[in-house]
Amino acid sequence: MRTAVILAALAFVSCSVGKGTGHFEGCLHYPACDEDYDETEVACTAENPNYSLSPGFFGAQVLESGALLIQIQKDGYFMGESDGIALFIPDFKNVSRQIDQDGEVAVTVPPREELESLPESKRYEASYYLNETCGGEYASFSGGTGTLRLTSLYRPESENEKIKGDFSLTFEDPRPVEAGEINPHIQLVGDFSFTYERGVPAQHFP
């Protein structure tokens, strides 16, 4: 699956790192990771989330396909040791121009099984990883669905270097579970705002 490829690529990609702010929170059900994340035992609501993240690492990479790959995570450690989100923005230059014209672009992140039937310009993707929370078990969800709103997006030929937006996304492990069990999942809302630093490669610390 292409979502798996995107997550794998993040482990090796050299992205430009900027300074920014953000906050994610929501409801995580993943009892195999930690019993605190068992929604059958501990109720979780939007008003009382059981998971939150204040990221400190903000990166973006322009891909040869003309897409922008955004990586936002807790810290600058390797992806396999941190929690964070990856957002794939197709045809990002045109998206940036549309934001300049309309003030924002709000899109649907589709289920992964629908991607191949969509035009390239509509193939937004999202993945979330929980490698710090789950103790380095390389836990990740690909194929997030929901909404993504961008209010500023870097474009090489413009002076705009700000990447800003918010999202409401659901990530679910599609693998079968035992009867009566609930698939691991996370329902997440968040926002982010950071500056794309031209020519500054990502630095991952051991």
Residue pairs with C-beta under 8 A, 6 or more apart in sequence:
1 112
1 142
1 143
2 112
2 115
2 125
3 112
3 125
3 127
3 142
3 143
4 142
6 69
6 86
6 88
6 125
6 127
6 142
7 79
7 86
7 127
7 129
7 140
7 142
9 69
10 69
10 71
10 79
10 86
11 78
11 79
11 80
13 61
13 69
13 71
13 202
14 61
14 201
14 202
15 59
15 60
15 61
15 69
15 71
15 201
15 202
16 59
16 60
16 61
16 196
16 197
16 198
16 199
16 200
16 201
16 202
17 57
17 58
17 59
17 76
17 197
17 200
17 201
17 202
17 203
18 58
18 59
18 60
18 161
18 163
18 194
18 195
18 196
18 197
18 200
19 58
19 194
19 195
19 197
20 55
20 58
20 163
20 192
20 193
20 194
20 195
21 192
21 193
21 194
22 54
22 55
22 58
22 72
22 190
22 191
22 192
22 193
22 194
23 52
23 53
23 54
23 55
23 190
23 191
24 52
24 53
24 54
24 55
24 85
24 188
24 189
24 190
25 49
25 51
25 52
25 53
25 188
25 189
25 190
26 46
26 49
26 51
26 52
26 186
26 187
26 188
26 189
26 190
27 39
27 44
27 45
27 46
27 49
27 50
27 51
27 186
27 187
28 37
28 44
28 50
28 51
28 130
28 133
28 185
28 186
29 37
29 38
29 39
29 40
29 44
29 182
29 183
29 184
29 185
29 186
30 37
30 130
30 134
30 139
30 184
30 185
30 186
31 37
31 38
31 40
31 41
31 184
32 184
33 130
33 133
33 134
33 135
33 137
33 139
33 184
34 133
34 134
35 41
36 42
36 50
37 50
37 51
39 50
39 182
40 182
42 50
44 50
46 189
51 133
51 186
51 188
53 74
53 83
53 84
53 190
54 74
55 72
55 73
55 74
55 84
55 192
56 73
56 74
56 75
56 76
57 71
57 72
57 73
57 74
57 75
57 76
57 82
57 84
58 71
58 72
58 163
58 192
58 194
59 70
59 71
59 72
59 202
60 68
60 69
60 70
60 71
60 154
60 163
60 196
61 68
61 69
61 71
62 68
62 92
62 156
63 69
65 90
66 90
66 91
66 92
66 93
67 88
67 89
67 90
67 91
67 92
68 88
68 89
68 92
68 153
68 154
69 86
69 87
69 88
69 89
70 85
70 86
70 87
70 88
70 89
70 163
71 79
71 84
71 85
71 86
72 84
72 85
72 87
72 192
72 194
73 79
73 82
73 83
73 84
73 85
73 129
74 82
74 83
74 84
74 132
75 82
76 202
76 203
76 204
76 205
77 132
77 204
77 205
78 204
79 129
79 131
80 131
80 136
80 138
81 131
81 132
81 136
82 129
82 131
82 132
83 129
83 130
83 131
83 132
83 133
84 128
84 129
85 126
85 127
85 128
85 129
85 188
85 190
86 126
86 127
86 128
86 129
87 124
87 125
87 126
87 148
87 167
88 123
88 124
88 125
88 126
89 95
89 124
89 150
89 153
90 120
90 121
90 122
90 123
90 124
91 120
91 121
92 153
92 154
92 155
93 155
93 156
93 157
94 121
95 105
95 150
95 153
96 153
96 154
96 155
96 158
96 160
97 155
98 105
99 105
99 150
99 151
99 152
99 153
100 158
100 160
103 151
104 149
104 150
104 151
105 149
105 150
105 153
106 147
106 148
106 149
106 150
107 122
107 124
107 147
107 148
107 149
107 150
108 124
108 146
108 147
108 148
109 124
109 125
109 126
109 144
109 145
109 146
109 147
109 148
109 167
109 169
110 118
110 122
110 123
110 124
110 145
111 143
111 145
112 125
112 142
112 143
115 123
115 125
124 148
125 142
125 143
125 144
126 144
126 145
126 146
126 148
126 167
126 169
126 171
127 140
127 141
127 142
127 143
127 144
127 171
128 140
128 141
128 144
128 169
128 171
128 186
128 188
129 138
129 139
129 140
129 141
130 139
130 140
130 141
130 186
131 137
131 138
131 139
131 140
133 139
141 171
141 172
141 173
141 184
141 185
141 186
142 171
143 171
143 172
143 174
144 169
144 170
144 171
145 169
145 170
146 167
146 168
146 169
146 170
147 167
147 168
147 169
148 165
148 166
148 167
148 169
149 165
149 166
149 167
150 163
150 164
150 165
151 164
151 165
152 160
152 162
152 163
152 164
152 165
152 193
153 160
153 162
153 163
153 164
153 165
154 160
154 161
154 162
154 163
154 196
161 195
161 196
161 197
161 198
162 193
162 194
162 195
162 196
163 192
163 193
163 194
163 195
163 196
164 192
164 193
164 194
165 191
165 192
166 189
166 190
166 191
166 192
167 188
167 189
167 190
167 191
168 188
168 189
169 187
169 188
169 189
170 185
170 186
170 187
170 188
171 185
171 186
171 188
172 183
172 184
172 185
173 183
173 184
173 185
174 183
175 183
177 183
